[in-house]
Amino acid sequence: MKKVIQTIFAFVAVIGGLFALFSLLPTRELAVGFLSLTFGVLAVIWTGMAFSSLARGSSLRSYTAKFLISLILVIVFSAISAVHDFFPANVVLLYAGYITIILAYIMFVMAAHDILKIGKEFGFGETAEEIRKVVEEKRKKTLKKK
């Protein structure tokens, strides 16, 4: 029961916060920008906590570091975009945003490569295929019994 009350309270708080955000800011674009920045900051906080809890030198920590840098770059891009909405003629902001998002995608590609290495290191692909075959055989046996 306590968990249900906490969930309801959290839901009402989020709805109230969204209402306040969209009511107080002059444009919806700015409100959406602030909302995305809020989620971005939360993602950076949680990723930073995950990074600090992982073993130094581990492949997962390396992946997490690249992911964290990518998230930070996406937040910077979002902030630049929000500011650029107020100064659309500023070409420096425009190109700074382009460079930031390109760097973010490069870091995401590097993180994705790390994920590929982790998958190969632990051999999840082969194990997953074996599990799939066993499950399929059990399903067929169950269907034959019926």
C-alpha positions in Angstrom: 0.0 0.0 0.0 2.9 2.4 0.8 4.4 1.7 -2.6 1.1 2.6 -4.3 0.8 5.9 -2.4 4.4 6.8 -3.3 3.7 6.0 -7.0 0.6 8.1 -7.0 2.4 11.0 -5.3 5.3 10.8 -7.8 2.9 10.8 -10.7 1.0 13.8 -9.4 4.3 15.6 -8.8 5.4 14.9 -12.4 2.1 16.1 -13.8 2.3 19.2 -11.6 5.8 19.9 -12.7 4.9 19.6 -16.3 1.9 21.8 -15.9 4.1 24.5 -14.2 6.8 24.2 -16.8 4.4 24.6 -19.7 2.5 27.4 -17.9 5.5 29.5 -16.9 7.7 29.4 -20.0 6.8 31.7 -22.9 7.0 29.1 -25.6 6.3 25.4 -25.9 9.7 24.9 -27.6 11.5 26.3 -24.6 9.4 24.1 -22.3 10.3 21.0 -24.3 13.9 22.1 -24.3 13.9 22.4 -20.5 12.1 19.1 -20.1 14.6 17.3 -22.3 17.5 18.9 -20.5 16.0 17.7 -17.2 15.9 14.1 -18.4 19.3 14.5 -19.8 20.7 15.7 -16.5 19.0 12.8 -14.7 20.5 10.3 -17.2 24.0 11.8 -16.6 23.6 11.6 -12.9 22.6 7.9 -13.0 25.3 7.1 -15.6 27.8 8.8 -13.4 26.7 6.8 -10.4 27.0 3.6 -12.5 30.4 4.6 -13.8 31.7 5.2 -10.2 30.4 1.8 -9.1 32.1 -0.2 -11.8 35.6 -1.7 -11.5 38.5 0.3 -12.9 39.8 -1.0 -16.1 36.7 -3.1 -16.9 35.3 -3.1 -20.4 31.9 -2.1 -19.0 33.4 0.9 -17.3 35.0 2.0 -20.6 31.6 1.6 -22.3 29.9 3.6 -19.6 32.5 6.4 -19.8 31.9 6.8 -23.5 28.2 6.7 -23.0 28.5 9.4 -20.3 30.5 11.7 -22.6 27.9 11.1 -25.3 25.1 12.1 -22.9 26.9 15.2 -21.8 27.4 16.2 -25.5 23.7 15.7 -26.2 22.8 17.9 -23.3 25.2 20.6 -24.5 23.6 20.3 -28.0 20.2 20.7 -26.4 21.3 23.8 -24.5 22.8 25.3 -27.6 19.7 24.6 -29.5 17.5 26.3 -26.9 19.7 29.3 -26.9 19.9 29.4 -30.7 16.1 29.7 -30.8 16.5 33.1 -29.2 19.3 34.2 -31.4 18.6 32.5 -34.8 21.0 34.7 -36.7 24.0 33.6 -34.6 25.9 31.3 -37.0 28.5 30.5 -34.3 25.8 28.9 -32.2 24.5 27.0 -35.2 27.9 25.5 -36.0 28.8 24.8 -32.3 25.6 22.8 -32.2 26.5 20.8 -35.3 30.0 20.1 -34.0 28.6 19.0 -30.6 26.1 16.6 -32.0 28.6 15.1 -34.5 31.0 14.5 -31.5 28.1 12.9 -29.6 27.3 10.5 -32.4 31.0 9.6 -32.7 31.1 8.8 -29.0 27.9 6.7 -29.4 29.6 4.8 -32.2 32.6 4.2 -30.0 30.3 3.0 -27.2 28.4 0.7 -29.5 31.8 -0.8 -30.6 32.6 -1.4 -27.0 29.2 -3.2 -26.6 30.1 -5.4 -29.6 33.4 -6.3 -27.9 31.6 -7.1 -24.7 29.2 -9.4 -26.5 32.1 -11.2 -28.2 34.0 -11.4 -25.0 31.2 -13.1 -23.1 29.8 -15.1 -26.1 26.2 -14.1 -25.5 25.3 -14.7 -29.1 26.2 -18.4 -29.1 24.6 -19.0 -25.7 21.4 -17.2 -26.8 21.1 -19.4 -29.9 21.5 -22.6 -27.8 18.9 -21.4 -25.3 16.5 -20.6 -28.2 16.9 -24.1 -29.6 16.2 -25.7 -26.2 13.1 -23.6 -25.6 11.8 -24.4 -29.1 12.3 -28.2 -28.5 10.5 -28.0 -25.2 7.7 -26.0 -26.8 7.3 -28.7 -29.5 7.3 -31.5 -27.0 4.6 -29.7 -25.0 2.5 -29.2 -28.1 2.8 -32.9 -29.0 1.6 -33.9 -25.5 -1.6 -31.9 -25.9 
